[in-house]
Amino acid sequence: MSKLFTPTRIGSLTLKNRFVRSATWENMATEDGHMTDKLYGIYRELAEGGVGLIVTGYANIVAEEKPNAGMMGMYDDSFIPEYKKLTDLVHQHDSKIMMQLAYGGTKTTHNLGERVIFAPSEVAERGTQTLGKAMTKDEIAYIVEAFAKASLRAKQSGFDGVEIHGAHTYLINQFLSPYYNQRSDEYGGSIENRMRFLLEIFEATRKLVGVDFPILIKLTATEFFEGGLTFEETREICKKLELVGADALIISGNIHARPSIWWAIALMDIP
């Protein structure tokens, strides 16, 4: 156990210990994604408690799409001052903090309305049953740029790195999945093609934030259903991400593909 209290590194970043608060949706931001006293309080407690690295709940990268209510936003520069306040608060306790960034795609359940929801192909999400619009190459480029710009805003806000959410059936995961990605162009078919979207996001982000700003990638180990992303394919993705210079990989399960076991415990915002 003593090893947990020793310093470690992620890329160029030194952590005072090996305790990491993984990204958790708090449902405490305003409707448009801005910080609240409740959110500041959560992160203050984590930093005061001595956590080496805090990863925020996911933040949406474009104003017109958010996977869930109450999530943080990073889709324009108006967020930078309040996040600078957050990172300063965490750094006062010698903890580090990274922001998780996400695009929900058909996993989105919040205020669907009439808006367009992007997907690699027109395949309904197994849990939400939402059917998205198959993305054009221009729309793919738009989301790639949105991830990169949100990452740059995170750096300008004082965050110590970013985590790109490529798991849990969100848009990047769907591009990786042979079940959801049925494209016939260079973004579909082989695992090399299916990981192209993720690699373009990584490369565009690295170009904007520089080599000394850690980029973490969260991936689904396997989708746990026939025709979905397999463990062997995820291994290939991990090998490629290591080659291109990802600073760390976070591997998660994907119960989101099996809605019968969602929400087995109370959510964070429930007293």
PyMOL commands that set and color helices and strands:
alter all, ss='L'
color gray80, all
select helices_A, chain A and resi 2-5+37-48+77-91+105-107+137-156+171-176+191-194+196-209+231-244+255-257+259-261
alter helices_A, ss='H'
color red, helices_A
select strands_A, chain A and resi 8-10+13-15+20-21+53-60+72-73+96-102+118-119+133-134+162-166+215-220+248-252
alter strands_A, ss='S'
color yellow, strands_A
deselect
rebuild
show_as cartoon
